[in-house]
Amino acid sequence: MSRDIIHTDAAPKAIGTYSQAVRCDDTVYCSGQIPLDPATMDVVAGDIEAQIRRVFDNLAAVAVAAGGSLADFVKLNIYLTDLTHFPVVNQVMAEYFSEPYPARAALGVAALPKDVGVEIEGVMVLG
């Protein structure tokens, strides 16, 4: 089994002891992305919709660096500090993904890094 570390400057640098993604053969495990602007490493300004869009943009950048796209995601885990924002996730996700959609879980959490409202991580299968 091959194991490659995925890194791109088009997504935020890791803010801890982790890689943006790890590719094992045709499977890519993407670390959680929060709404950081990769150029400034600051949380994006705006409402939860702006945060969700930035997270999907960051995931897309990591996907491209791994040799894929958002269409290659087979599983997403979404973490929200306020589950009333779940309809916004669905609305924005419908703009970034098309059927067949990846499997997905959504969890309400007490807090996320840098006091953001959303974090999303997932698994891609390439090939």
N, C-alpha and C positions, 0 to 999 in steps of 0.2 A: 504494500500500500504506500503510495506516495503522499507526502504531506507538505503543502506549500503555504506559506504565509502570504496573504493578500494585503497590499497596502496601496493607497492612492492619496495624493494630495488634494484630490477633488472631493474628499470627504474629511470630516474632522479627524485630527490625530487622536489616538487613544489617550484618555485622561486617567489611565490606570495601567495595571499590569495585565494587558490583554492585547490581542491583535484585532484589526478591523474585521478580518475574516480568515478562516483556515480552510484550504481546499484539500480534501482527501479523495483521491481519484476523481470521480465525477460529482461528488457532493461538496457543497460549500456551506460552511457554518458561519453565518454573519452575526457578529456581535451587535448588541443593542445600539441603536442610533438615537440620539436625542437631537433637538432642534438647534444645533450649533452651526454657525456659518463657518465653513472650513477655512476661509481666508482670515477671519478675525478670531475664531474660537470663542465668539460671544454668542449668547442665546439670541435668536432672531427676535426682532421686535414684532409686536402684533398679537393677535388673538390666538386661540387654540387652532383655528384653521391654518394660520400661517405656520404654526409650530408643526402641525401634521404634514403640511406640504414640504417643509424643510427636511423632516425625517425621511419622507419618501424620496426626496431628491438625494439625500445622503446615501440611502440604501441603493438607489439606482447607480450612483457613482461607484460604490463598492462592487455591485454586480458587474458593471462594465470592466472594472479592474480584474475581476475574476474570470472574464471571458464570456459573460452572459448578459442578461438584462432582467428587468423586473418580471418578465414572463417566465423566467426559469425558477421563480420561487414556488416551492411546494408547500411550505408551512411558514406562517407568521405568528408571532406572539406579540400582542399589543398590551402595553401597560399604561393605564390612565390614572391620574390622581383624582379624576372626577368622571364617573361612569355616565353622567348625563351628556358628556361629549361624544358618546359612542355614535350617535347619528351623524356627527360631523366626520368621524372616521369613515363611515360607510360612504358618505357623499364624496369625500376626497379620494378614497380608495377606488371608487368606480371610475374616476378620471385617470388614474395611474395604471389600473389593471383591467384586463378584459377576461371574459370567460374562456376557459375554465379557471375560476379563481383558486388561489391556494387555500389549503386548510388553514384554520385560524383559531386562535384563542384570544380572548380579551379579559384582562384582569384589572380590578381596581386595587390600587396600591396606596399606601399612606404618603409616600414621598418618592421622588426621583432625584437623580443627581442634578445639581445646579437649580433646584426648585422648578424644573420644567413640568409641563402637564402631560407629556407623552414620551414613551420610548417604545421602539419596535425593533425586534430581532427576528431572524428567520433562517430557513434552510433552503438552499437552491440545489437543483440537480441539473447538471449540464450534459449535453451530448445527445 
